[in-house]
Amino acid sequence: MLGMPVHHDRDVEYRHALARLAASPTGIPEDVLIAQGISAELIIDLMRGAHVERVIVNGRAAMRDFIRITDAGWRLLVSQ
């Protein structure tokens, strides 16, 4: 079954991203997540699943998009 490992890897990536976000209650800047290897595509998938949300924070230098785990994301993370 060639499709299984890809799906499993995606699930692992998904949960890894949620765990990273869970460790930061205020969220993590989107550009930092991407720099740490979490793809923009995965962030979009997390948003589509309502497991994370984008929060605009007015920082010192400029506006930044932070990604924060939602209640639905927490439920998914602790369900396994």
C-alpha positions as CSV (number, residue, x, y, z in Angstrom):
1,M,0.0,0.0,0.0
2,L,2.0,2.9,-1.3
3,G,-0.4,5.6,-0.2
4,M,-0.3,4.7,3.5
5,P,3.1,6.2,4.4
6,V,2.4,9.5,2.7
7,H,-0.9,9.8,4.7
8,H,0.9,8.7,7.9
9,D,3.7,11.3,7.3
10,R,1.1,14.0,6.7
11,D,-0.7,13.1,10.0
12,V,2.7,13.3,11.8
13,E,3.4,16.7,10.3
14,Y,-0.1,17.9,11.2
15,R,0.3,16.8,14.8
16,H,3.8,18.2,15.0
17,A,2.6,21.6,13.9
18,L,-0.2,21.5,16.4
19,A,2.1,20.6,19.2
20,R,4.5,23.4,18.3
21,L,1.6,25.9,18.3
22,A,0.2,24.4,21.6
23,A,3.6,25.3,23.2
24,S,3.1,28.9,22.4
25,P,-0.2,30.3,23.8
26,T,0.1,33.6,22.0
27,G,0.9,31.9,18.7
28,I,3.9,31.8,16.4
29,P,4.6,34.2,13.5
30,E,3.7,32.5,10.2
31,D,7.2,33.3,8.8
32,V,8.9,31.6,11.7
33,L,6.8,28.5,11.3
34,I,7.7,28.4,7.6
35,A,11.4,28.9,8.5
36,Q,11.2,26.0,10.9
37,G,10.0,23.7,8.2
38,I,6.2,23.9,8.5
39,S,5.0,24.4,5.0
40,A,2.5,27.1,4.0
41,E,0.4,24.4,2.5
42,L,0.2,22.6,5.9
43,I,-0.7,25.9,7.6
44,I,-3.5,26.4,5.1
45,D,-4.7,22.8,5.8
46,L,-4.7,23.5,9.5
47,M,-6.8,26.6,8.9
48,R,-9.2,24.8,6.7
49,G,-9.7,22.2,9.4
50,A,-10.3,25.1,11.9
51,H,-7.4,23.8,14.0
52,V,-5.5,27.1,13.9
53,E,-6.4,30.7,13.3
54,R,-4.5,33.7,12.0
55,V,-4.2,36.6,14.5
56,I,-2.9,40.0,13.3
57,V,-0.7,41.5,16.0
58,N,0.7,45.0,15.7
59,G,4.4,44.5,16.5
60,R,7.0,47.2,16.9
61,A,8.3,47.1,13.3
62,A,5.3,46.0,11.4
63,M,2.1,44.0,11.4
64,R,2.8,40.3,11.7
65,D,0.5,37.3,11.1
66,F,0.6,34.9,14.1
67,I,-0.8,31.4,13.9
68,R,-2.5,30.2,17.0
69,I,-4.1,26.8,17.9
70,T,-7.9,26.8,18.3
71,D,-10.0,24.8,20.7
72,A,-10.7,22.3,17.9
73,G,-6.9,22.0,17.4
74,W,-6.5,21.3,21.1
75,R,-9.2,18.6,21.0
76,L,-7.6,16.9,18.1
77,L,-4.1,17.1,19.7
78,V,-5.3,15.5,23.0
79,S,-7.6,12.9,21.3
80,Q,-4.6,10.7,20.3
